[in-house]
Amino acid sequence: MPLEVIGTFNVSRLQVLDHNGELDQEFDPKLSSDKLLKLYYYMLLNRRTDERMVKLQRQGRLGTFGASTGQEATICAATLAMGERDWFVPSYRESFGAVMRGMQLSKIFLYWSGHEEGNYTPEAPRTLPIQVIVGSQALHAVGIAYAIKYRREKESAVVTFFGDGATSQGDIHEAMNFASVWKVPVVFICQNNQWAISQPRSRQTNAKTIAQRAYAYDMPGIQVDGNDALAVYKVTKEALERAYQGQGPSFIEAENYRLTMHTTADDPTKYRKNEEVDFWWQREPLKRFRAFLESKALWSEAQQVKLEEQLNQEIETAVRDFESQKNFKVDAPFEHIFGTTHSVIESQRAEFLAEQLKRQQQEQEQERR
């Protein structure tokens, strides 16, 4: 008997704005001027806050954190495409999506200084905390999406983010498999920033794209220029509409680049060539989007200067707010492990508090001497 072809696939790639900010009219999502300016505002706020946080960390005023410089278009455009009833499930580079959904800017500083209070964001409904455990948030996203389907909620879906390195984790594959089997409303966005810490994408997988993994789970997959805010918005919006209509999950591979370090504990010059970084700086998202806004007469140098001053004030206000908070509950992390108290956790809490008291007594004794 002849071989029978039971399935074929192809992977498309979308770019709406080229590297110079020139628009492809055919794929223009036709955002209003207000939305375009809102998008640029948050992308620039993301960039300037990243820069301020690096300085704070180097001064010993902030803990180690993972920057998102170069990935602003993917983060902010995908968030802009979401509705109020959608759930936002981030990894550790998407903080500004949470800020766009209402989270106080100072909460980012709190979180990256080790304060659990930074993850308490009632001001941003349906927005999950930052997740550092690589890939695990995708499982949470599928669980929420299953609940949405079970409750028959309308116009509600889940968007979850992870990096290219996370696609080597079993959690991602399990999440995609269950999402497809249950046909739940979830959008998977892989931020392919080309590096999983010091490992290049070429050592992660030999596949031509990461997007093609979607077809193993019988869901749509597309690759998009992740430095192109309009393209990211368009594919995210389409995936959400598909989810609202009960058509199940979608997978988006957003190709961008991590322009700075993996975290502030990392030195990327040890494993990346300057020529590669320079290549991607020429394609970075803010320069491209600003050129597009200027071509539409929506932006000028005077507006840029004014916005830079405004953002500097907002960031410094957030820094002062963060550094003015002192009375943190030292055992707060023990309260957020399970939904109810647990004897083992309470035993560990008691041991921790006893050790804290012992240290305080020793410090007081040294001061008396």
Beta strands, then each sheet from edge to edge (+ up, - down):
strand 1: 12-14
strand 2: 87-89
strand 3: 158-163
strand 4: 186-192
strand 5: 195-196
strand 6: 199-200
strand 7: 221-225
strand 8: 250-255
sheet 1: 1+ 7+ 8+ 4+ 3+ 2+
sheet 2: 5+ 6-
end
